[in-house]
Structure formats: structure tokens, C-alpha cells
Amino acid sequence: MKISKLLMVPAMMVVAPYALAQASDSQEKLNPVVQNFVNEINTGSQLEEMASELLDGIGPRLVGTPEMLAANEWAAEKLRSWDIDARLQQFGTWKGWQRGITHADLVYPRVKTLSATQLAWSPATKRPVEAEVIILPKVSSKTDFDRWLPSAKGKIVLMAQNQKIGRSDEQIKEFATPELYEKLKKEKEQASKDFQQYIRNIGYDNSSLPKALEKAGAAGIAISNWTGIMGANRVFDAKTATIPMIDLDLEDYGMLYRMAENGKKPKIKVETRSKILPDAKTFNTIGIIKGKEKPEEYVILSAHLDSWDGAQGATDNGTGVLTMLETMRILKKYYPNNKRTIVVGLWGSEEQGLNGSRGFVADNPEIIRGVQAVFNQDNGTGRIVNISGQGFVNAYDYLGKWLNAVPKVIRSQVKTDFPGMPGGGGSDHASFVAAGVPAFALGSLNWGYFGYTWHTTKDTYDKIIFDEVKSNVILTATLAYMASEDPEFTNREKRAMPADEKGQVMKWPEVRKPMRDSKEY
């Protein structure tokens, strides 16, 4: 009975917000256009169909890969299918690469297939690499470490910290006594500090150490970038040019580490079949519904299309892309006489430094001068619950007015912060804020985003809660509609910046140039 109740509660929680929205729509008198948005989402949503095409069909969208270009073209074609003008706008080039299979096996002292993922842009193995696995030496200086380095020749080096306990903090807290929990927590924190100090002592960092091991003749490098959530590892990019660099699940990494530490001399065989391709052009996908009264003023719907490629990039940022595409679809269908031009920008290379949106800001000054507002979504599948004024003094006047048109059951869950502080990075709204453009991050409810899906091997289609995304489409479409209809152009006056903890007056974020070539990365 207890288990059954536990299984039932999350399902009720998932459907409750949207079911409530459906129930309240018949009681609340909405603007007729907004009511059309609600009706369309309730009865004709294309979110799941698009998610299947993008996430299952194309998959992860790492900049420089054929899949990223396929996603650019897919989004443009989807917009055109709704009679929306769409194009790809180039902002640079990036090193070309395509993921292939990753296969790793323990071959001595016993046989076991390992759970491994090749890191982005890692070179392939010309043939399977079979080698002994070793750990970093227990030394305390760069001199001693450099003296050890030749020992790495021909070996696969375990470069990351070994996690002695592979259970989440939440689980330990649930089952341990308070005394044991505190003991284990302190031990874990100390182990992390000790490893960080070790890396400092040997004179390297996460970027330079792989290069040093590669130069010393290592056959490969393995890490385990565990998130602290059981089963979830973050997968970023390799720092090697000629040898494979892989991420291993915590369980397999720990097994190999203990074997090597205990003198068992484990051997593994690693095969990676990625492809190094010619440099690839990098694009933003831009869709435009031209304004009928004020075509030189713009409302921009913003989301980054690229992802890391350890999984499908479902919540980072497939859900943001789906939200903005679906918003464009229903705006085109139910708001034919849009006063201002509505633009959707699906940016490339956000993950490497907001490069697509920074490129758009730099390359389209005539648009930037006329932007009424930017709405950006980029933090997971959850319903939108936070909007900041981003440091614009009068943001409350217009954003508050626009929010009043949103169905109450959705609006009531949104907390606002005015004037707020300008975003200096983190997502693409910051590219516009730095240029003095009112750009707002539509902050979503967490749903385990930062611990479980953000940049991890678990960021997959099944983590999407479509009822929450539908709510976000209604909110975003209403805000875009109201911003377009507003008789006034938004005021761009910036707040007086406060002092930081050192007593120095903080500065408004500066406009940064995009990296237009991977050589700058």
C-alpha cells in the first residue's frame, strides 16, 4: 500500500497544474486571442510530434556536427511548413566532428563490458586500444609528478577523483543515522578538497593535465564526471588531440580504480569510432513573421538549439526550442495581424559561450535597435515560475501589464523580481541584456534539472513533462502577443547598480564578441 501511494503521488503532481488550467479557462474571461492560444494547446499541440523528430530522429546537437546542421535545417523547414519565413544565418565556423560508437571492456583480471561515453571532439581509435589501467601517483609536487609522467606511457590513466560512495546525498540522509550522515558528509567534502589540492600541488588543471599525459605517451584517458545523482554523469569535451578520452559511469570507474590501487593491474580495451570532419559552418535558425504596423520593431523568441552530446539534449535545450517553435506556430495561426515583427532565434553554440546569440547581436544592429522585448527559455522542462526585470528600471510597468493577460492559473505561479539584476551570462538573454535590450529569462521549475539532466547522460526525451511545456507555450505566446500589441516602445533605462561585497559599484555587463572559430575555444 505504501509503495502504491508513492507511485501515485508523482503522477497526480504532473497532471495537476495543466488540468487546473483547463478547468479554469471556462471560468476566466480571457482576451479572445489568448483564449485561442489555450484552446489550440489543449486540442492541437504539436509538441510531442516535434520532440520525436528533433530528439529521437536527429538526436544530440553538438556544434560542428552534421546533426547540428540537420537540426538547423529541420527547424527552418518546420517554420516554413507553417508559412513562416525562415533562414539559416551563419555566425562562424567550428571544428567538424561526428560521434560514433564507444565500446569499452574490462579484459583482465576478468571480463566485463563497461559503461563508457567518448567525450566530445575526442579523436577515434584507429583500432581498439588495449592497455593496463593506472591511477595518478600519490605525490605532492610538480617535480615528483613530472618525474612520474613517463610511467604513463602505453597506459590508460584514470584522471578523475574516485568516489568512495556512489549514493546520492539525499539517499544517505534518508537512511543513515544523523551521526553517520554528518560523518559521511564531512568525509566526502574533505575528499573533494584533498583532490583539488592534489591537482594544484602537481601543477596542472583539468585542461593541461590530459595534454601532459598525452605528451607522455599515455594510450588513453578515462574520467568519471559524476553529478552526485546515481546514474548521471556530465559529458563535456576532450582535451586530447591524438588519444581517446572517455567518461565511465561511477560504478565502473570505481571498480577499475580499486583494482589499480590494489595492484591488480586491470586491463581494458577501448574502441571509439568518431570522425574528424572538415570545419563546419555554424548557424542560427531564424524565423520571421513580419509586423503589419511596426515592422521595424521586434519581439524575439529565444532558445538555443545546440546541446552537449552525452544524451539527446532534451531539457537543455530541446524543451526551450519546442516552446518557441510551438509559440511561433500558434502566433502565426491566431495572431495574423501582428503589430510588430515577431522573430524566433534558435541559437547555435550556446554551450561554448553564447556564441550564436552574441553573433546575432553583433551582426544585426538594425534589429537590436528596434527590439521591444526578448523572451528566452533555457532551463528545463518545468513550468515557468520566475521572471526578473533584468535590471531595467521600468520593466515592471510593461512586463507586469503583459503578465496580466496570461491565464490566472499560469500567472499565479510566476514570481517576479523588479528591477532585478542584469544577467551577465548563463543563457542567451544575457547577450541582449548586455546590449541594453530588455531580454527576460523565463525561469522554469527545477524538476531535477541541474543535478540530473543538465549536460548529463540522462537528458533524454522521457524527462520531458509535456503538460508543463504546454503551460509555458501559453505563457510565452501571451507575452509575445501583448508585447507586440503594446502601444508604447519599451523603456530601456537601466538601474543604478549596487555595490558588491567589497564595496565596489558593480558594472552593467559588457557586450562580448562571439567566438566565430573553434580555434578561439
C-alpha positions as CSV (number, residue, x, y, z in Angstrom):
1,M,0.0,0.0,0.0
2,K,2.8,2.4,0.9
3,I,4.5,1.7,-2.4
4,S,1.3,2.2,-4.3
5,K,0.8,5.6,-2.8
6,L,4.3,6.7,-3.6
7,L,3.8,5.7,-7.2
8,M,0.5,7.5,-7.4
9,V,1.5,10.9,-6.0
10,P,4.1,12.0,-8.7
11,A,1.6,11.2,-11.4
12,M,-1.0,13.4,-9.7
13,M,1.5,16.2,-9.3
14,V,2.4,16.0,-13.0
15,V,-1.1,16.5,-14.4
16,A,-2.4,18.8,-11.7
17,P,-1.2,22.2,-13.0
18,Y,-2.3,21.7,-16.6
19,A,-5.6,20.0,-15.6
20,L,-6.2,23.0,-13.4
21,A,-5.5,25.3,-16.3
22,Q,-8.0,23.5,-18.5
23,A,-10.7,23.7,-15.7
24,S,-10.2,27.4,-15.1
25,D,-10.2,28.5,-18.7
26,S,-14.0,28.1,-18.9
27,Q,-14.5,30.3,-15.8
28,E,-12.0,33.1,-16.6
29,K,-12.7,35.7,-19.3
30,L,-9.5,35.9,-21.4
31,N,-8.6,38.1,-24.3
32,P,-10.1,36.2,-27.3
33,V,-6.6,35.8,-28.9
34,V,-5.2,34.3,-25.7
35,Q,-8.2,32.0,-25.4
36,N,-7.4,30.8,-28.9
37,F,-3.9,30.0,-27.7
38,V,-5.2,28.0,-24.8
39,N,-7.7,26.1,-27.0
40,E,-5.1,25.2,-29.6
41,I,-2.7,23.9,-27.0
42,N,-5.4,21.9,-25.4
43,T,-6.6,20.3,-28.6
44,G,-3.9,20.6,-31.3
45,S,-0.5,20.6,-29.7
46,Q,2.4,19.5,-32.0
47,L,4.9,19.4,-29.1
48,E,5.3,15.6,-28.9
49,E,5.5,15.2,-32.7
50,M,8.3,17.8,-32.9
51,A,10.1,16.3,-29.9
52,S,10.2,12.9,-31.6
53,E,11.5,14.4,-34.8
54,L,14.2,16.5,-33.1
55,L,15.3,14.4,-30.1
56,D,14.7,10.8,-31.4
57,G,15.3,11.5,-35.1
58,I,18.2,13.9,-35.0
59,G,19.4,13.5,-31.5
60,P,22.1,15.5,-29.8
61,R,23.2,18.7,-31.5
62,L,26.9,19.4,-30.8
63,V,28.2,22.4,-32.6
64,G,30.3,21.4,-35.6
65,T,28.5,18.1,-36.2
66,P,26.2,17.1,-39.1
67,E,23.4,16.6,-36.5
68,M,23.6,20.3,-35.6
69,L,23.2,21.3,-39.2
70,A,20.4,18.9,-39.6
71,A,18.7,20.5,-36.6
72,N,19.1,23.9,-38.1
73,E,17.6,22.8,-41.3
74,W,14.8,20.9,-39.6
75,A,13.7,23.9,-37.6
76,A,13.8,26.1,-40.6
77,E,11.7,23.7,-42.6
78,K,9.2,23.3,-39.7
79,L,8.7,27.1,-39.7
80,R,8.3,27.2,-43.4
81,S,5.6,24.5,-43.2
82,W,3.6,27.0,-41.1
83,D,4.1,29.7,-43.8
84,I,6.7,31.5,-41.7
85,D,9.8,32.9,-43.4
86,A,12.9,31.1,-42.2
87,R,16.6,31.1,-43.0
88,L,19.9,30.0,-41.6
89,Q,22.2,32.8,-40.6
90,Q,25.9,32.0,-40.4
91,F,27.9,33.4,-37.5
92,G,31.1,31.4,-37.8
93,T,32.8,28.0,-38.2
94,W,33.7,25.2,-35.8
95,K,35.8,22.1,-35.9
96,G,33.9,19.3,-37.6
97,W,33.3,16.0,-35.7
98,Q,30.7,13.2,-35.6
99,R,30.2,10.8,-32.7
100,G,30.5,7.1,-33.5
101,I,30.3,4.0,-31.2
102,T,32.0,3.9,-27.9
103,H,32.9,0.4,-26.6
104,A,34.9,-0.4,-23.6
105,D,35.6,-3.8,-21.9
106,L,37.5,-4.9,-18.9
107,V,39.6,-7.8,-20.2
108,Y,41.8,-8.6,-17.2
109,P,41.6,-9.9,-14.5
110,R,38.1,-10.7,-15.6
111,V,35.8,-9.8,-18.5
112,K,33.1,-7.1,-18.2
113,T,31.5,-4.6,-20.6
114,L,31.9,-1.1,-19.2
115,S,29.5,1.8,-19.4
116,A,31.6,4.4,-21.3
117,T,31.0,7.5,-23.4
118,Q,33.6,9.2,-25.6
119,L,34.0,12.9,-24.8
120,A,33.0,15.4,-27.5
121,W,35.6,16.0,-30.2
122,S,37.8,13.2,-28.8
123,P,39.9,11.5,-31.5
124,A,38.9,8.0,-32.5
125,T,41.0,4.9,-32.1
126,K,42.4,3.6,-35.4
127,R,42.0,0.2,-33.9
128,P,40.9,-1.0,-30.4
129,V,43.3,0.1,-27.7
130,E,44.1,-2.5,-25.1
131,A,46.2,-1.3,-22.2
132,E,46.7,-1.5,-18.4
133,V,44.8,1.0,-16.3
134,I,46.7,3.1,-13.8
135,I,45.8,5.8,-11.3
136,L,47.6,9.1,-10.7
137,P,50.6,8.8,-8.4
138,K,50.4,9.8,-4.7
139,V,52.9,12.7,-4.9
140,S,52.8,16.2,-3.6
141,S,54.8,18.3,-6.0
142,K,55.0,19.1,-9.7
143,T,58.6,17.9,-9.7
144,D,57.7,14.5,-8.4
145,F,54.7,14.3,-10.7
146,D,56.7,15.2,-13.8
147,R,59.3,12.6,-12.7
148,W,56.4,10.0,-12.7
149,L,54.9,11.1,-16.1
150,P,57.0,8.7,-18.2
151,S,55.2,5.9,-16.3
152,A,52.0,6.8,-18.1
153,K,53.4,5.7,-21.5
154,G,51.3,3.0,-23.0
155,K,48.8,3.1,-20.2
156,I,45.1,4.2,-19.8
157,V,45.1,6.8,-17.0
158,L,42.2,7.3,-14.6
159,M,42.4,11.0,-14.2
160,A,39.3,11.9,-12.0
161,Q,38.7,11.7,-8.3
162,N,37.4,8.3,-7.2
163,Q,34.1,8.5,-5.4
164,K,34.1,6.0,-2.5
165,I,30.4,6.1,-2.0
166,G,28.1,6.1,-5.1
167,R,24.9,7.1,-3.4
168,S,23.2,10.4,-3.6
169,D,23.3,12.8,-0.6
170,E,19.6,12.6,-0.4
171,Q,19.6,8.8,0.0
172,I,22.3,8.8,2.6
173,K,20.4,11.4,4.5
174,E,17.2,9.3,4.3
175,F,18.7,6.1,5.7
176,A,21.8,7.0,7.8
177,T,21.6,8.0,11.4
178,P,22.2,11.7,11.9
179,E,25.7,11.0,13.2
180,L,26.6,8.7,10.3
181,Y,25.2,11.2,7.8
182,E,27.3,14.0,9.2
183,K,30.4,11.8,9.3
184,L,30.0,10.7,5.6
185,K,29.2,14.2,4.5
186,K,32.4,15.6,6.1
187,E,34.5,12.8,4.6
188,K,33.1,13.4,1.1
189,E,33.7,17.2,1.4
190,Q,37.3,16.6,2.7
191,A,38.0,14.1,-0.1
192,S,36.9,16.7,-2.7
193,K,39.1,19.3,-1.1
194,D,42.0,16.9,-0.9
195,F,41.7,16.0,-4.6
196,Q,41.5,19.7,-5.7
197,Q,44.6,20.5,-3.6
198,Y,46.4,17.5,-5.1
199,I,45.8,18.8,-8.7
200,R,47.1,22.2,-7.6
201,N,50.1,20.6,-6.0
202,I,51.1,18.8,-9.1
203,G,50.9,22.0,-11.1
204,Y,48.1,21.1,-13.6
205,D,44.4,21.6,-14.2
206,N,41.6,19.7,-16.0
207,S,42.8,21.1,-19.3
208,S,46.5,20.9,-19.0
209,L,46.7,17.5,-17.3
210,P,45.3,15.5,-20.2
211,K,47.7,17.2,-22.6
212,A,50.6,16.4,-20.3
213,L,49.5,12.7,-20.1
214,E,49.1,12.6,-23.9
215,K,52.5,14.1,-24.4
216,A,54.0,11.5,-22.1
217,G,52.6,8.7,-24.3
218,A,49.5,7.6,-22.5
219,A,47.3,5.3,-24.5
220,G,44.1,6.9,-23.3
221,I,42.4,8.8,-20.5
222,A,39.3,7.9,-18.5
223,I,37.4,10.2,-16.2
224,S,34.1,9.9,-14.3
225,N,32.3,13.3,-14.1
226,W,29.6,12.2,-11.6
227,T,26.8,14.6,-10.8
228,G,26.1,13.2,-7.3
229,I,22.8,11.7,-8.7
230,M,23.0,7.9,-9.1
231,G,23.5,7.0,-12.8
232,A,24.1,10.6,-14.1
233,N,27.4,11.7,-15.4
234,R,28.2,15.0,-17.2
235,V,29.8,14.7,-20.6
236,F,31.7,17.6,-22.0
237,D,34.7,17.8,-24.4
238,A,38.0,16.0,-24.6
239,K,41.3,17.9,-24.1
240,T,43.4,15.5,-26.1
241,A,44.3,15.6,-29.8
242,T,45.5,12.1,-30.6
243,I,44.4,9.7,-27.8
244,P,40.8,8.8,-26.8
245,M,39.3,10.4,-23.7
246,I,36.2,8.7,-22.3
247,D,33.9,9.1,-19.4
248,L,33.0,6.0,-17.3
249,D,30.0,5.5,-15.1
250,L,30.9,5.9,-11.5
251,E,30.4,2.2,-10.7
252,D,32.8,1.0,-13.4
253,Y,35.3,3.8,-12.8
254,G,35.4,2.9,-9.1
255,M,35.9,-0.7,-9.8
256,L,38.9,0.0,-12.1
257,Y,40.3,2.5,-9.6
258,R,40.3,0.0,-6.7
259,M,41.8,-2.7,-8.9
260,A,44.6,-0.5,-10.0
261,E,45.2,0.9,-6.4
262,N,45.3,-2.7,-5.0
263,G,47.9,-3.8,-7.6
264,K,45.6,-6.0,-9.7
265,K,46.8,-4.3,-12.9
266,P,43.5,-4.3,-14.7
267,K,43.4,-4.1,-18.5
268,I,40.7,-2.6,-20.6
269,K,40.0,-2.5,-24.3
270,V,38.6,0.7,-25.7
271,E,37.2,1.4,-29.2
272,T,35.8,4.7,-30.4
273,R,34.7,5.4,-34.0
274,S,34.1,9.1,-34.1
275,K,35.0,11.0,-37.2
276,I,37.1,14.2,-37.6
277,L,35.4,16.2,-40.3
278,P,36.3,19.4,-42.1
279,D,35.5,22.6,-40.3
280,A,31.7,23.2,-40.4
281,K,29.8,26.4,-40.8
282,T,27.8,27.4,-37.7
283,F,24.3,28.8,-38.0
284,N,21.4,30.3,-36.1
285,T,18.0,29.3,-37.4
286,I,15.9,32.5,-37.7
287,G,12.1,32.6,-38.3
288,I,10.3,35.9,-39.0
289,I,6.6,36.9,-39.0
290,K,6.8,40.5,-40.4
291,G,4.9,43.2,-38.4
292,K,1.9,44.8,-40.1
293,E,2.1,48.2,-38.4
294,K,5.6,48.5,-36.9
295,P,7.7,46.1,-38.9
296,E,10.9,47.8,-37.7
297,E,10.2,46.9,-34.1
298,Y,10.7,43.3,-32.9
299,V,9.6,40.8,-30.4
300,I,12.2,38.0,-30.2
301,L,11.5,34.4,-29.0
302,S,14.8,32.9,-27.9
303,A,16.2,29.4,-27.3
304,H,19.5,27.6,-28.0
305,L,19.2,24.7,-30.5
306,D,22.6,23.2,-29.8
307,S,23.5,20.8,-27.0
308,W,26.2,18.7,-25.5
309,D,26.0,15.2,-26.8
310,G,26.2,12.8,-23.9
311,A,22.4,12.3,-24.4
312,Q,19.6,13.9,-26.5
313,G,19.7,17.4,-25.1
314,A,16.0,17.1,-24.2
315,T,15.8,19.6,-21.3
316,D,18.9,21.6,-22.4
317,N,17.6,22.9,-24.5
318,G,15.1,20.8,-26.5
319,T,12.2,22.0,-24.4
320,G,13.1,25.6,-24.9
321,V,13.3,25.0,-28.7
322,L,9.9,23.2,-28.7
323,T,8.3,26.0,-26.6
324,M,9.5,28.7,-29.1
325,L,8.6,26.8,-32.2
326,E,5.1,25.9,-30.9
327,T,4.7,29.6,-29.8
328,M,5.5,30.7,-33.4
329,R,3.1,28.2,-34.8
330,I,0.1,29.4,-32.8
331,L,1.0,33.1,-33.2
332,K,1.0,32.6,-36.9
333,K,-2.3,30.8,-36.8
334,Y,-4.2,33.0,-34.3
335,Y,-2.5,36.4,-34.5
336,P,-2.4,37.2,-38.2
337,N,-2.3,41.0,-37.8
338,N,0.7,41.1,-35.5
339,K,1.6,44.8,-35.0
340,R,5.4,44.3,-34.5
341,T,7.7,41.8,-36.3
342,I,8.0,38.5,-34.4
343,V,11.3,36.7,-34.6
344,V,12.3,33.3,-33.4
345,G,16.1,32.8,-32.8
346,L,17.3,29.3,-32.3
347,W,20.9,29.8,-31.5
348,G,24.0,27.7,-32.2
349,S,27.0,27.2,-29.9
350,E,25.4,28.5,-26.7
351,E,27.2,25.8,-24.8
352,Q,30.6,27.2,-25.8
353,G,29.9,30.8,-24.7
354,L,26.6,32.1,-26.1
355,N,28.2,32.4,-29.5
356,G,25.1,32.2,-31.7
357,S,23.2,34.9,-29.8
358,R,26.2,37.1,-29.4
359,G,26.8,36.7,-33.2
360,F,23.2,37.7,-33.9
361,V,23.5,40.8,-31.7
362,A,26.7,41.8,-33.4
363,D,25.5,41.1,-37.0
364,N,22.0,42.6,-36.8
365,P,22.3,46.1,-35.3
366,E,19.2,47.3,-37.1
367,I,17.1,44.7,-35.3
368,I,18.8,45.2,-32.0
369,R,17.9,49.0,-32.1
370,G,14.2,48.0,-32.6
371,V,13.7,45.2,-30.1
372,Q,10.6,45.6,-27.9
373,A,11.5,42.5,-25.8
374,V,13.2,39.2,-25.9
375,F,11.8,36.1,-24.1
376,N,14.4,33.3,-23.6
377,Q,13.8,29.8,-22.2
378,D,16.6,27.5,-21.3
379,N,16.5,25.6,-18.0
380,G,14.4,22.5,-18.4
381,T,11.0,21.0,-18.8
382,G,9.3,22.6,-15.7
383,R,6.6,25.3,-15.8
384,I,7.9,28.9,-15.8
385,V,7.9,30.2,-12.2
386,N,10.5,33.1,-12.2
387,I,10.9,36.2,-14.3
388,S,13.3,39.0,-13.4
389,G,13.3,42.6,-14.7
390,Q,17.0,42.1,-15.6
391,G,17.9,45.5,-14.2
392,F,15.6,47.6,-16.4
393,V,14.0,50.3,-14.2
394,N,10.6,50.3,-15.8
395,A,10.3,46.6,-16.6
396,Y,7.5,46.3,-14.0
397,D,5.3,48.7,-15.9
398,Y,5.2,46.8,-19.1
399,L,6.0,43.3,-18.1
400,G,3.5,43.4,-15.3
401,K,0.9,44.6,-17.8
402,W,1.7,41.8,-20.2
403,L,1.5,39.2,-17.5
404,N,-2.0,40.3,-16.5
405,A,-3.3,38.8,-19.8
406,V,-1.9,35.4,-19.0
407,P,-4.4,32.8,-17.7
408,K,-4.5,33.2,-13.9
409,V,-3.7,29.6,-13.1
410,I,-0.4,30.0,-15.0
411,R,0.3,33.6,-14.0
412,S,-0.2,32.9,-10.3
413,Q,2.7,30.6,-10.2
414,V,5.2,33.2,-11.6
415,K,7.3,35.1,-9.2
416,T,8.7,38.3,-10.4
417,D,11.7,40.4,-9.3
418,F,11.9,44.1,-10.3
419,P,14.0,45.7,-11.3
420,G,16.2,42.7,-10.7
421,M,19.8,42.4,-11.8
422,P,21.1,42.1,-15.4
423,G,22.1,38.6,-16.5
424,G,25.8,38.5,-17.2
425,G,25.9,35.0,-18.7
426,G,24.4,31.6,-18.4
427,S,22.0,31.8,-21.2
428,D,21.2,33.8,-24.4
429,H,19.1,36.5,-22.8
430,A,22.4,37.8,-21.4
431,S,23.7,38.6,-24.9
432,F,20.8,41.0,-25.4
433,V,20.8,42.5,-21.9
434,A,24.5,43.4,-22.3
435,A,23.5,45.4,-25.4
436,G,20.8,47.3,-23.4
437,V,17.9,45.3,-24.8
438,P,15.0,44.2,-22.4
439,A,15.5,40.5,-22.5
440,F,13.9,38.2,-20.0
441,A,14.8,34.7,-18.9
442,L,11.7,32.6,-18.4
443,G,12.9,30.6,-15.4
444,S,11.4,27.1,-15.0
445,L,10.7,24.9,-12.0
446,N,13.7,22.7,-11.4
447,W,12.5,19.1,-12.0
448,G,16.0,17.9,-11.0
449,Y,17.5,19.9,-13.9
450,F,20.9,20.9,-12.5
451,G,21.6,17.6,-10.7
452,Y,20.0,15.1,-13.1
453,T,19.7,16.3,-16.7
454,W,21.9,19.4,-17.2
455,H,24.7,18.3,-19.6
456,T,24.3,14.7,-18.5
457,T,23.9,11.2,-20.0
458,K,20.3,11.3,-18.7
459,D,19.0,14.3,-20.6
460,T,16.6,12.3,-22.7
461,Y,13.1,12.6,-24.2
462,D,11.5,10.7,-21.3
463,K,12.4,13.5,-18.9
464,I,10.1,16.0,-20.7
465,I,6.8,16.8,-18.9
466,F,4.7,17.9,-21.8
467,D,1.9,19.3,-19.7
468,E,4.4,21.7,-18.2
469,V,5.8,22.7,-21.6
470,K,2.2,23.3,-22.8
471,S,1.8,25.8,-20.0
472,N,5.0,27.5,-21.0
473,V,3.8,27.9,-24.6
474,I,0.6,29.6,-23.4
475,L,2.6,32.0,-21.2
476,T,5.2,32.7,-23.9
477,A,2.7,33.2,-26.7
478,T,0.6,35.6,-24.5
479,L,3.7,37.6,-23.5
480,A,4.8,37.9,-27.2
481,Y,1.3,38.9,-28.2
482,M,1.0,41.6,-25.5
483,A,4.5,42.9,-26.3
484,S,3.6,43.1,-29.9
485,E,0.3,44.9,-29.2
486,D,1.6,47.4,-26.7
487,P,1.2,50.9,-28.0
488,E,4.4,52.0,-26.2
489,F,8.0,51.0,-27.0
490,T,9.7,49.6,-24.0
491,N,11.8,51.8,-21.9
492,R,15.5,50.8,-21.7
493,E,16.6,52.8,-18.7
494,K,19.0,50.8,-16.6
495,R,19.0,50.6,-12.8
496,A,21.7,52.2,-10.6
497,M,24.0,49.2,-9.9
498,P,24.6,48.3,-6.3
499,A,27.9,47.8,-4.6
500,D,29.4,44.3,-4.4
501,E,30.7,42.6,-1.2
502,K,33.9,44.6,-1.5
503,G,32.1,47.9,-1.7
504,Q,32.8,48.4,-5.4
505,V,29.9,49.6,-7.6
506,M,29.0,46.8,-9.9
507,K,29.0,47.4,-13.7
508,W,26.4,46.6,-16.3
509,P,27.6,43.5,-18.2
510,E,29.6,44.4,-21.3
511,V,28.8,43.3,-24.8
512,R,31.1,40.4,-25.6
513,K,32.3,39.2,-29.1
514,P,31.2,35.7,-30.1
515,M,33.8,33.1,-30.8
516,R,33.4,32.7,-34.5
517,D,36.0,29.9,-34.8
518,S,36.8,26.9,-32.6
519,K,40.4,27.9,-32.6
520,E,39.4,30.6,-30.1
521,Y,37.8,28.0,-27.8
